[in-house]
Amino acid sequence: MNQSSQPIILETKNLDIQVPGRTLIKNLNWTVKQGERWCLIGRNGAGKSTLLRIIAGVQANSSAGQINWLGQTLASYQPEAFAKIRAYAEQSPIGGIGLRAIDAVLASQWPWHEEQSDDLQIAIDALALCDVQHLALSQWQNLSGGERQRVALAACFAQNTQALILDEPTSHLDVGHQISLLNTLVKQSESYHQTIIASLHEIGLIGRGFSHALLLLEDGSYMSGTVEEIINTNNLEKSLGHLIVEARTSNGQIIYVAA
C-alpha cells in the first residue's frame, strides 16, 4: 500500500488554538495518515505542547475548529475507547512516590485489561525497548530525568495504540538514547504502521526518521508537508526566529544547526 492510500488517522479542520490575549495557531487544516512520522517545530510559546495536549484529548479547546480521529470527532469518544487509539507522553512525566517503573507501565495498559492476559510481559518488553528494563523495580523518585522519560515512553509503547503523541521525547535524553529512541520510533512505525506525532527542539534530529513536518510560525500560521518539501534553512529560520545553516555528515546525511 503506498503512502497516498493509507487511511487517515487524525484530521483537524479550521482549528484555532488560543491562550488569554493571544492566538497561537490559526485555522489549522492538517491531515495525518497511518504510519506517518510527524515532527512539530516552533519556538518556545508557539503552541506545540498545547496542540499536542488538545489533539490528545487531555486539554479542552474552547476555540473554533474540529478534531477527528479515525473519522470520528474527538468529543464523541468515550475515554476508554479513545485511550485505545492514541498514547500520550508529556514533556516532564510525573509519577507518584513509591511507584516503581514497572507499575507505571502496567498502569498505562488499563484500557486493555480485559482483552489481554500478558500485561506483565508486554510491560517488561516495553521497558527493554527503551533500555530501562534493569530499572523495572526502581522507585520513580529515584530515577533521573532521562530515565523517567524512557519509562514514560515505555508506557506508551506498551499501550498498543495506533498513534503515539510525544511532547519533546528526546529532551532529557543523552545523545545515544536520542538516536536509539528515534530508531525505535521508525521501527514501530514501519513494522506496525504506527503513527508518530512528536514535538522537537533538536533540529539536527529531524532527518533521522521523521517523514513529515509541521512548522509553527510566530504569527499563528503554519507550514506542513513532507520533510523533503518543508524542511530547509529558510523555513526553519521563519519558524525558529534564528539563523540556521545546513551541514552534511561524513556519510552524506543533511543536518540543520543553529548558526
Secondary structure by P-SEA (a helix, b strand, c coil): cccccccccbbbcbbbbbcccccccccccccccccbbbbbbbcccccaaaaaaaaaccccccccbbbbccccccccccaaaaaacccccccbbbbcccccaaaaaaaaaccccccccaaaaaaaaaaaaaccccccccccccccaaaaaaaaaaaaaaccccbbbbccccccccaaaaaaaaaaaaaaaaaccbbbbbbbcccccccccccbbbbbccccccccccccccccaaaaaaaccbbbbbbbcccbbbbbbcc
